[in-house]
């Protein structure tokens, strides 16, 4: 599949109760947060935040797959890479080196969800403590089970999307017509 390199945003929405993502004329099933789509009000609420979130950079597991073909900045995940999710810590919603004393998640997960991670520009400029951390575009579970607030695509779909993504591309999360965030 050759997707449109002129399209700039991955649009994420609900259609008949199923999370979908489109890039130009191409569409895929996706997974969203267990708290559905809406206004992110606090850390850990499971909500996939409505808004337009720039694709900042791509992280990938070099021990599991080749570097993705993309124009976005891209780097391999190291075994000691983590992400701080403690709203009281100065590194909140930032990458950290493990071990790290505050609450965090490891980017080298045993499952395959973080084999490819697109860091999104949610709550990063400026960081607001407690407003949500680690909102990524990453690999979906086989059953498209819910995320903790991220958007997730099948690996093949994510890799295809990254071929077309470029600096300035974003993930745009939309509420269904007629519903309040």
C-alpha positions in Angstrom: 0.0 0.0 0.0 1.3 3.4 -0.9 -0.2 6.0 1.4 -0.5 9.7 0.6 2.7 11.6 1.5 0.7 14.9 1.2 -1.6 13.9 4.1 -0.2 15.4 7.4 -2.4 14.1 10.2 -3.5 10.7 11.4 -7.1 11.2 12.3 -8.5 9.1 15.2 -12.2 8.8 15.9 -15.0 6.3 16.9 -17.2 4.9 14.2 -20.0 2.6 15.3 -18.2 2.1 18.6 -15.0 1.0 17.0 -11.8 3.1 17.1 -10.6 4.0 13.6 -7.6 5.9 12.2 -7.3 7.5 8.7 -4.5 9.0 6.8 -5.8 10.6 3.6 -7.9 7.9 1.9 -6.4 5.0 3.9 -8.0 3.7 7.1 -7.2 1.2 9.8 -8.7 -0.1 13.0 -6.9 1.2 16.1 -7.0 1.0 19.8 -7.6 3.9 22.2 -7.6 4.3 26.0 -9.7 2.3 28.3 -11.3 5.7 29.3 -12.3 6.3 25.6 -11.8 9.7 23.9 -12.2 12.9 25.8 -10.5 15.7 27.8 -7.6 14.3 29.8 -8.1 15.5 33.3 -5.5 13.6 35.3 -2.7 11.1 35.2 -3.9 7.6 35.0 -7.4 8.3 33.8 -7.0 6.1 30.7 -8.5 8.7 28.4 -7.1 9.2 24.9 -7.0 13.0 24.8 -8.9 14.9 22.1 -6.7 17.4 20.2 -3.9 17.6 17.7 -0.7 16.1 18.9 2.5 16.5 16.8 4.6 13.4 16.1 7.9 14.4 17.8 10.1 11.3 17.2 10.1 7.6 16.7 11.6 5.1 19.2 12.1 1.4 18.2 13.4 -1.9 19.5 16.5 -2.5 17.4 16.7 -6.0 19.0 13.3 -6.9 17.4 13.1 -5.0 14.1 15.0 -2.8 11.7 14.9 0.9 11.9 11.6 2.2 10.6 11.6 3.9 7.2 10.5 7.4 8.1 11.5 11.1 7.8 10.8 11.6 11.5 13.7 11.7 13.9 14.3 8.1 14.9 16.4 6.3 17.5 16.7 2.8 19.0 15.4 2.2 22.5 18.2 1.3 25.0 17.6 -1.3 27.8 17.7 1.5 30.4 15.2 3.8 28.7 12.1 4.8 30.7 9.4 7.5 30.9 8.6 9.3 34.1 4.8 9.2 35.0 5.1 10.7 38.5 3.4 14.2 38.5 5.5 15.2 41.6 8.8 14.5 39.9 10.8 17.2 37.9 11.2 14.7 35.0 7.4 14.1 34.7 6.4 13.3 31.2 10.0 13.1 30.1 12.4 10.3 29.2 14.5 9.0 32.0 17.3 6.5 32.5 16.6 3.4 34.6 16.7 2.6 37.4 14.8 5.8 38.3 13.6 6.6 41.8 10.2 8.1 40.9 7.3 6.2 39.2 8.0 5.4 35.6 7.5 2.9 32.9 10.2 0.9 31.0 10.3 1.4 27.3 11.8 -2.1 26.9 8.6 -4.0 27.6 8.4 -7.8 27.5 5.3 -7.6 25.2 5.6 -6.0 21.7 3.5 -2.8 22.3 6.6 -0.6 22.4 8.5 -2.2 19.5 7.7 1.0 17.7 6.7 4.1 19.7 5.9 7.6 18.2 6.3 10.2 21.0 3.4 12.6 20.7 3.5 16.3 21.7 0.8 15.9 24.4 1.5 17.8 27.7 5.1 18.6 26.7 5.3 22.3 26.0 5.0 23.1 28.8 4.6 20.0 30.9 1.7 20.4 33.4 2.1 18.1 36.4 -0.7 15.5 36.5 -2.2 16.4 33.1 -1.1 13.1 31.5 2.2 11.5 30.5 3.5 9.0 27.9 0.7 9.6 25.4 2.2 7.7 22.4 1.3 6.1 19.1 2.4 2.5 19.4 1.8 -1.1 18.4 -1.7 -2.5 19.2 -2.4 -5.7 21.0 -3.6 -8.5 18.6 -7.2 -8.0 19.9 -7.0 -4.2 19.8 -7.5 -4.2 23.6 -7.5 -0.7 25.3 -4.4 1.3 26.0 -3.7 3.5 29.0 -4.6 6.6 26.9 -2.4 6.1 23.8 -3.4 5.3 20.2 -2.3 2.0 18.9 -2.1 0.5 15.4 -1.2 -3.0 14.1 2.6 -3.1 13.6 2.3 -3.3 9.8 -0.1 -0.3 9.7 2.2 1.7 11.9 5.2 1.0 9.8 3.4 1.9 6.6 2.1 5.2 8.2 5.7 6.1 9.3 6.9 5.9 5.7 4.5 8.8 4.9 4.9 10.7 8.1 7.2 13.7 8.1 8.1 16.6 10.4 4.9 18.5 11.0 2.7 15.3 10.9 0.4 14.8 13.9 -2.2 12.6 15.4 -5.6 14.3 15.6 -8.0 12.8 18.0 -11.7 13.7 17.4 -14.8 13.3 19.4 -17.8 11.7 17.6 -20.1 14.3 16.0 -22.6 15.7 18.6 -20.7 14.5 21.7 -19.0 16.6 24.3 -15.3 15.9 25.1 
